[in-house]
Amino acid sequence: MKKILFLYVWFSVRGFIPRKKGLGISLSDYKARMTSQVSLMRSMNGKAGFVVFGDSNAENLDTLENRKQLGQGVDGFSLNFGIGGMRLDQWVEFLESADGAFLLELIRTDKPIVVINIGGNNALQMRMAGIPDLFRRLKNLVPDAYACTCPPIHLGFFEAAGIDRDKLRSNVITINQEIQLVFQERTIDLYNPFMDAGTGEAYFTILQDAVHFSDDADRRFRIPIIRKAVGLG
């Protein structure tokens, strides 16, 4: 009951806490709302049971109902630190900095289930340098975490904007291969289950736009896949 109350309180008050400061270029610009979420949990004598962090497909899980569904049956509170637009390199740099130390300490102390969704923006922005090393560094920082692969995106949207379709597909495949290589059995495959072999892209009803899971797909498919992968299904 307390962990559900926490969610209702958090979603009632978080709008009063600025989501970011300045331009929001770095993850440190979002730290105030992140630490406020943890502070509220601690004020309720709570501990983290399920933690999600990463980019916009992590942030899309940050609704009250999604967090209730993800955390069902977990001994602890459901937290989300997803920030849209962020890349793998930015998350690694944040976690290795003093600003990110609170999150690593939370994970070490509370030992929650940790699910990471990151790498898609590196593919989209063609920022692929050092990807293997960055994933290894991330794994060293959160060794027990699970990592989600990128979904099969709608490449035609980007091709219409002048982005090389084949290069983008190759980038997504590279990101997913590196996740599988580094996280191994703790990889959560969100690519193959949603691939339409006829088009080479995601099934039409899975994504709400070019890259993001729809609310319905989250509830019916993505969250059950994640829960099963981490041993809750």
Secondary structure, DSSP 8 states (H G I E B T S, - for coil): -HHHHHHHHHHHHGGGS-S-STT--SGGGGHHHHHHHHHHHHHTT--EEEEEEESHHHHTT-SHHHHHHHHTT-SSEEEEEE-TT--HHHHHHHHTSSTTHHHHHHHHHH--EEEEE--HHHHHTT--TTHHHHHHHHHHHSTT-EEE------HHHHHHTT--HHHHHHHHHHHHHHHHHHHGGGEE--SGGGEETTTTEE-TTTBSSSS-B-HHHIIIIIHHHHHHHTT--
